Amino acid sequence: ESVREKAWKTYESLSAVDGALAYNKKKKETWGVCIFIVAIDLDEMTFTFTDLLKSISISVCTFFQFLKEVDVNMDTVSTKVDSTVSRLKKKYDVLLALYHKFERTCGLIYLEQPSSVNRAQVVVCSCSESLLAFQTFRGKVLQVEDDLVISFQLLLCVLDYFIKLSPPAMLKEPYKSAVTAVTVNGSARTPRRGQNRSTRTSKQIDTDTKVIEVLCKEHDCNLDEVKNVYFTSFIPFLNSSGIVASNGLPEVEVLSKQYDELYLKNKDIDARLFLDHDETLQPDVIACSQLERTPLKNNPDEELNLILPQTPVRAAMNNIQQLIMILNSATDKPSETLTMYFNNCTVNPNDSILKRVESLDHIFKKKFAEAVGQGCAEIGSQRYKLGVRLYYRVMESMLKSEEERLSVQNFSKLLNDNVFHTSLLACAVEVVMATYGRNASQSDDTSAETDLSFPWILNVFDLKAFDFYKVIESFIKAEPSLTREMIKHLERCEHRIMESLAWQSGSPLFDLIKQSKEREGQTDQPEPTSTLNLPLQHNHTAADLYLSPVRSPKKKASGPPPGATSTPDAQPAVNPQTQKPQKSTSLSLFYKKVYLLAYLRLRTLFFRLLSEHPDLEPLIWTLFQHTLQNEYELMRDRHLDQIMMCSMYGICKVKNVDLRFKTIVSAYKELPNTNQETFKRVLIREEQYDSIIVFYNLVFMQKLKTNILQYASNRPPTLSPIPHIPRSPYQFSNSPRRVPAGNNIYISPLKSPYKFSDGFQSPTKMTPRSRILVSIGESFGTSEKFQKINQMVCNSDCQLKRSAEVSAAPKPLKRLRFDIEGQDEADGSKHLPQESKFQQKLAEMTSTRTRMQKQKLNDGNDTSASEEK
């Protein structure tokens, strides 16, 4: 009754707002959304999400979109509802991706037209029962509903079980041969109920895994990981669930009952309806059809030839295989080179490093099992071991760079620093976790987090975000094989630390700022504003940041280099003549990066809202920068963007520019990597939260009222310099790029790296989406494609001639470089032995054309020069 009453009030308030015509036309949908919102807020969900969708005849995607429209005033949907919707979205994305994969896989396993009607019915039953068994198995084993990789590995285990129970005549190759081999060895259709894994012979285990081996090979899935899931999770589930009858077949009634219990407990999505192609679970066709395209539109007269993007499962498997291939050469113990560095230390860190790795292994395994499911502890251990390999690999690379930079080999202080090692290991494990934790959504701009997403690893290792931040940049530079996707992930982790995580209570950042203020009195600043418009260039490494403050930069030449100390004590020496705290390199660099991030965020939002008032940007930035520098306590347990929005609103208020908070937050929530909780739930005072408007009135304005009013006077504050905007240290070249000389040809790096089948790397997804896709070094197809390329090149020659006649001095061409193993192949003068004749000919043609174009440009310049004379 309480839900109905409050839902009715919400419905009336929506009907009364401006532009409520859409809601009045969709009364049924609006009423359903109101009931959902109120039921979540009051913790009185007496119905399932699927029941709600069916009652108002709406699909999942449409419901989420309509809910977003309903929250136009930012006050209808609470952060609690936002969190629930986010969980439902992630679960739906995973379920949809898994079902599509299941559907395609069944098509590869079972014959489409079995020889008899009975067998056709058996195929349908096998598919429906295996999907039901999988959803039950997944719900019983996994506590994390959005782990796509483990879910897919569980799916392979279920498919293995049903394939081995299927008659070979129903199966396609290579599954038919695998099942026949299992049958010959006598291990098929053997009831596993009551069996104990330890009682099986090794021969039986080998036989049992023949089908799973085929499945893993067909899907580029790591066999050892799937075997681990099979023996530690799937077999115990079968033995304890009571779903297997005496003939080995699962009892559908028992399965349905167990799944019903899970479904009614979670009150979310009934995945069984995927088999019925139920309308409530159908994806948004328009969203799914938004494929990436080149800047040029396809010719409407040409046949549409688009390559669909990779499925989430395929992309996840490729990322994992690439990571495993990178780490195949690494070991889970220190290498000989690392051991040499350890031996060169005044205090050998070898024992402490090994003990730390072992101790964190137990902690990680325990926390992973608590988060994912107790049956998945060994999966966590496998991922941790991959992280340890990467940890040792990156550590060795870092020490080699430090040795080259400092010409020393004694890194005793650094290698005996517990925080450094914990941070480095956490970063390595985070790379592994992020690789496995790929989001099931195919939308690149909405990287939904999972329960194991950053900053989960910080809590597991009991690590402060500010300490973790120090290692990120050096980690990226030390590991050149990191994928673009992973570099962007680590950069995003760095941004999250700078915008909120480093400002949480208990962070060492506040102590460093306090020490900085005390160093030269209150006049000292974490980072002087005079450096804002200077390029963000530095040669600081993780060693500098973890050993900072070591000495004042002015006295850098007087002391030993970082890590070169011969004293066993890992603490920096204190000069008895001066007791002033020394300047912190880590704090200075942190503030430089925070200022840059803050300005970039401000500029993005400013151009969306106030592009007609360019004179306000420096004023807003000055107030924003002043707050971060002098009123940094306002950042404690808050978010950088909250200060930004308040600064924007405050300046517009005193300058009589009509800009409401509703408008600000409406534009803000459309920015990438933003969360509605940022403006809906802001700390007001201890354990009290409210909207950003309340924060502005009760906290921000009270603290900065005097400063804000100065901007309305005749003597406003001195403007802060605009930060110099450099290229990101992790920046990649923009893609796609147009080839010069007017060609309709674009080049772009592969967005999904490789398909790892048969040990040979070959592109599985080519970009950009254009009429002709060329992959150098592989079979090209029909001769018509060569003719089209020749025609395009000829057309570009004609265009170049015409442009040379019209314009005496055309723009210089940008030079394209293709580096292969350090050799510049642009001039066609060098060729690798493995190159085909086609590649060599292509290089020679490129070289000839380049020289001709240069000559034409020179001739044109000479002509214009003579005319001027």
Residue pairs with C-beta under 8 A, 6 or more apart in sequence:
2 42
2 44
3 35
3 38
3 39
3 42
3 44
3 46
4 35
6 38
6 41
6 42
7 31
7 34
7 35
7 37
7 38
7 39
8 34
10 34
10 37
10 38
10 76
11 30
11 31
11 34
13 76
14 20
14 23
14 30
14 34
14 70
14 76
15 23
15 24
15 30
17 72
17 73
22 69
23 30
23 70
26 66
28 56
28 57
29 56
29 58
29 63
29 66
30 70
31 56
32 52
32 55
32 56
32 58
32 63
33 63
33 66
33 67
33 70
35 52
36 49
36 52
36 67
36 81
37 67
37 76
37 77
37 78
37 81
39 45
39 46
39 47
40 78
40 80
40 81
40 84
41 78
41 80
41 81
45 267
47 267
48 263
48 264
48 267
48 268
48 270
49 88
49 267
49 268
49 269
50 268
50 269
50 270
50 273
50 280
53 59
53 60
53 63
53 280
54 280
57 279
58 66
58 280
59 279
59 280
59 281
59 282
59 284
60 88
60 92
60 269
60 280
60 281
61 282
61 283
61 284
61 287
62 284
64 85
64 88
64 89
65 284
67 77
67 85
70 76
70 77
71 77
72 666
73 662
74 662
74 665
74 666
74 669
74 676
74 679
74 680
74 691
75 691
77 85
77 676
78 680
79 676
79 677
79 680
79 681
82 676
82 677
82 680
86 448
87 145
87 146
88 268
88 269
89 441
89 448
90 145
90 146
90 439
90 440
90 441
90 448
90 450
91 145
91 146
91 268
91 269
92 269
92 281
93 146
93 312
93 439
93 440
93 441
93 448
94 145
94 146
94 147
94 148
94 151
94 440
95 269
95 271
95 274
95 281
96 274
96 281
96 283
96 440
97 148
97 311
97 312
97 313
97 440
98 134
98 148
98 151
98 152
98 155
98 313
99 131
99 271
99 274
100 311
101 152
101 155
101 311
101 313
102 130
102 131
102 134
102 155
105 159
105 219
106 127
106 130
108 172
108 218
109 159
109 163
109 171
109 172
109 175
110 123
110 126
110 127
110 166
110 170
110 171
110 172
111 119
111 123
111 169
111 170
111 171
111 172
113 120
114 120
114 122
114 123
114 169
114 170
115 169
119 167
119 169
119 170
122 166
122 167
122 170
123 170
126 162
126 165
126 166
126 170
127 275
128 275
129 162
129 250
129 252
129 255
130 158
130 159
130 161
130 162
131 271
131 272
131 274
131 275
132 252
132 255
132 256
132 259
132 272
133 158
133 161
133 162
133 243
133 250
133 255
134 154
134 155
134 158
135 259
135 271
135 272
136 241
136 243
136 255
136 258
136 259
136 262
137 154
137 157
137 158
137 234
137 237
138 151
138 154
138 155
139 259
139 262
139 266
140 237
140 241
140 258
140 262
141 154
141 233
141 237
141 373
141 375
141 376
142 150
142 151
142 154
142 372
142 373
142 376
143 371
143 372
143 373
144 150
144 371
144 372
144 373
144 450
144 451
144 452
146 440
146 448
146 450
146 451
147 372
147 436
147 437
147 450
147 452
148 312
148 313
148 316
148 437
148 438
148 439
148 440
149 316
149 320
149 436
149 437
149 438
150 229
150 372
150 376
150 379
152 219
152 221
152 313
152 316
152 317
153 221
153 225
153 226
153 229
154 229
154 233
154 234
156 212
156 215
156 216
156 219
156 221
156 226
157 212
157 226
157 229
157 230
157 233
157 234
158 234
159 215
160 211
160 212
160 215
160 230
161 234
161 238
163 171
163 175
163 178
163 179
163 211
163 215
164 179
164 182
164 188
164 189
164 211
165 188
165 189
165 248
165 249
166 179
168 176
168 179
168 180
168 183
171 179
174 214
174 218
175 211
175 214
178 210
178 211
178 213
178 214
179 188
179 211
181 207
181 210
182 188
182 207
182 208
182 210
182 211
185 203
185 207
187 204
187 207
187 208
189 247
189 248
190 248
191 244
191 246
191 247
191 248
192 235
192 238
192 239
192 244
192 248
193 238
193 239
193 244
194 239
195 239
197 231
197 235
200 208
209 227
209 230
212 223
212 226
212 227
212 230
213 223
215 221
215 226
216 222
216 223
216 226
217 223
217 757
219 313
219 314
219 317
220 314
220 317
220 318
220 321
220 755
220 756
220 757
221 317
222 320
222 321
222 324
224 382
225 379
225 382
228 378
228 379
228 382
229 376
229 379
232 375
232 376
232 377
232 378
232 379
233 373
233 375
233 376
236 375
237 375
238 244
241 254
241 258
242 254
243 250
243 251
243 254
243 255
243 258
244 250
244 251
245 251
259 272
263 270
269 281
273 280
273 281
274 281
287 443
288 442
291 306
291 308
291 309
291 769
292 309
292 751
292 767
292 768
292 769
293 768
293 769
294 736
294 746
294 768
294 769
294 770
295 736
295 738
295 746
296 744
296 746
296 770
298 304
298 770
298 771
299 771
302 771
305 771
306 769
307 765
307 766
307 769
307 773
309 442
309 752
309 765
310 318
310 752
310 764
310 765
312 438
312 439
312 440
312 441
312 442
314 764
315 438
315 752
316 436
316 438
318 752
318 753
318 754
318 755
318 756
318 764
319 435
319 438
319 483
319 485
319 753
320 435
320 436
321 756
322 483
322 753
322 754
322 756
323 386
323 431
323 432
323 435
324 386
325 756
326 481
327 386
327 389
327 390
327 393
330 389
330 390
330 392
330 393
331 389
331 392
332 385
332 388
332 389
332 392
333 392
334 342
334 350
334 353
334 354
334 392
335 392
335 396
337 396
337 400
338 392
338 395
338 396
338 399
339 350
341 396
341 399
341 409
341 411
341 415
342 348
342 349
342 350
342 353
342 415
344 409
344 410
344 411
345 410
345 411
345 412
345 415
345 416
346 410
346 412
346 565
346 566
346 567
346 568
347 412
347 416
347 568
347 570
349 412
349 415
349 416
352 416
352 418
353 415
353 421
356 418
356 421
356 422
356 425
357 388
357 391
357 425
360 384
360 422
360 425
360 461
361 381
361 384
361 388
363 460
363 461
364 380
364 381
364 384
364 429
364 460
364 461
365 377
365 380
365 381
365 384
366 377
367 380
367 459
367 460
368 376
368 377
368 379
368 380
368 381
368 383
368 384
368 452
369 376
369 377
369 380
371 451
371 452
371 456
372 379
372 380
372 452
383 429
383 432
383 433
383 436
384 429
384 432
386 432
387 425
387 428
387 429
387 430
387 431
387 432
387 433
388 425
388 428
390 428
390 431
390 432
390 479
391 424
391 425
391 428
391 429
393 479
394 424
394 427
394 428
394 475
394 478
394 479
395 424
397 478
397 479
398 424
398 474
398 478
398 541
398 542
398 543
399 411
401 477
401 478
401 541
402 408
402 411
402 414
402 541
402 543
402 563
403 409
405 539
405 541
406 561
406 562
406 563
406 564
408 561
408 563
408 564
410 563
410 564
410 565
410 566
411 543
411 563
411 564
412 563
412 565
412 566
412 567
412 568
412 570
413 547
413 562
413 563
413 565
413 570
414 420
414 543
414 546
414 547
414 562
414 563
415 421
415 563
416 570
417 546
417 547
417 570
419 463
419 467
419 546
420 471
420 542
420 546
422 461
422 463
422 467
423 463
423 467
423 468
423 470
423 471
423 546
424 471
424 475
424 542
425 461
426 457
426 458
426 461
426 463
426 468
427 468
427 471
427 472
427 475
427 490
428 475
429 457
430 454
430 457
430 490
430 493
431 482
431 486
431 489
431 490
433 452
433 453
433 456
433 457
434 453
434 454
434 486
434 489
435 486
437 450
437 452
437 453
439 446
439 447
439 448
439 450
441 448
445 672
447 492
447 673
454 489
454 493
454 496
455 465
455 493
455 496
455 501
457 463
458 464
458 465
458 468
458 501
464 506
464 507
464 508
465 497
465 501
465 502
465 504
465 507
466 497
466 501
466 502
466 507
466 508
466 509
466 586
466 590
467 508
467 546
468 493
468 497
469 494
469 497
469 498
469 502
469 590
470 542
470 545
470 546
470 586
471 542
471 545
471 546
472 490
472 491
472 493
472 494
473 494
473 542
473 729
474 541
474 542
475 490
475 542
476 482
476 487
476 490
476 491
476 729
476 730
477 729
482 490
483 753
484 732
484 749
487 730
488 730
490 730
491 728
491 730
492 673
494 593
495 597
495 673
498 590
498 593
498 594
498 597
498 640
499 597
499 639
499 640
499 641
500 638
500 639
500 640
501 507
502 509
502 590
503 509
503 635
503 636
503 637
503 638
503 640
504 636
504 637
505 636
505 637
509 587
509 590
510 632
510 636
512 526
512 584
512 586
512 587
513 526
513 587
513 632
515 581
515 584
516 524
516 525
516 526
516 581
516 583
516 584
516 587
517 524
518 524
518 581
519 580
519 581
519 582
519 583
520 580
525 629
526 587
526 588
526 590
526 591
526 629
526 632
527 587
527 588
527 591
527 592
527 595
527 629
529 625
529 629
529 720
529 721
530 721
531 592
532 595
532 625
532 720
532 721
532 722
532 723
532 724
533 721
533 722
533 723
533 724
534 724
535 724
535 726
536 592
536 593
536 596
536 723
536 724
536 726
537 726
538 589
538 592
540 585
540 589
543 562
543 563
544 550
544 562
544 585
544 586
545 585
545 586
545 589
546 586
547 562
547 563
547 572
548 584
548 585
548 586
548 587
549 572
549 581
549 582
549 583
549 584
549 585
550 559
550 562
550 572
550 582
550 585
551 558
551 559
551 572
551 582
552 582
552 583
553 583
553 585
567 573
572 582
591 628
591 629
594 628
594 640
595 625
595 628
595 723
596 723
596 725
596 726
597 640
598 624
598 625
598 628
598 640
598 644
599 621
599 624
599 722
599 723
599 725
600 725
601 640
601 641
601 644
601 671
602 617
602 620
602 621
602 624
602 644
602 647
602 648
603 617
604 671
605 644
605 645
605 648
605 664
605 667
605 668
605 671
606 616
606 617
606 620
606 648
608 667
608 670
609 648
609 659
609 663
609 664
609 667
610 616
610 617
610 648
610 652
610 657
610 659
613 655
613 657
616 651
616 652
616 655
616 657
618 719
618 720
618 722
619 651
619 655
619 711
619 716
619 719
620 647
620 648
620 651
621 719
621 720
621 722
622 717
622 718
622 719
622 720
623 647
623 650
623 651
623 704
623 707
623 708
623 711
624 643
624 644
624 647
625 720
626 707
626 717
626 720
627 634
627 643
627 647
627 704
628 635
628 643
631 703
631 704
634 643
634 699
634 700
634 703
635 643
637 683
638 682
638 683
639 678
639 682
641 668
641 674
641 678
641 679
642 678
642 679
642 682
642 692
642 695
643 700
645 661
645 664
645 665
645 668
645 679
645 692
646 692
646 695
646 696
646 700
648 659
648 664
649 659
649 661
649 664
649 696
650 696
650 700
650 701
650 704
650 708
651 708
651 711
652 658
652 659
653 708
654 708
654 709
654 711
654 712
655 711
655 712
661 692
661 693
661 696
665 679
665 692
668 674
668 678
668 679
669 676
669 679
678 692
679 691
679 692
680 691
680 692
681 689
681 690
681 691
682 689
682 690
682 691
682 692
682 694
682 695
683 689
683 695
684 690
684 694
684 695
684 698
684 699
685 699
701 708
707 717
710 716
710 717
711 717
732 749
735 747
735 748
735 749
735 767
735 768
736 746
736 747
736 748
736 767
736 768
737 746
737 747
737 748
738 745
738 746
739 745
739 746
739 747
739 816
740 813
740 814
740 816
741 796
741 799
741 800
741 813
741 849
741 853
742 796
742 799
742 800
742 803
743 792
743 793
743 796
744 792
745 792
746 768
746 770
747 816
748 767
748 768
749 767
750 763
750 765
750 766
750 767
751 765
751 767
752 764
752 765
753 761
754 761
754 762
754 763
754 764
755 761
755 762
755 763
755 764
762 775
762 778
763 775
763 778
766 773
766 775
772 785
772 788
772 789
774 780
774 785
774 789
776 839
776 842
777 836
777 839
780 786
800 853
800 856
803 810
804 810
804 856
804 860
807 860
808 860
808 861
808 863
808 864
808 867
809 860
809 861
809 864
810 857
810 860
812 857
813 853
813 857
815 826
816 826
817 824
817 826
818 824
818 825
818 826
819 825
820 832
821 832
823 830
823 832
824 830
825 831
825 843
826 846
826 847
826 850
827 847
827 850
828 840
828 843
828 844
828 846
828 847
829 847
831 839
831 840
831 843
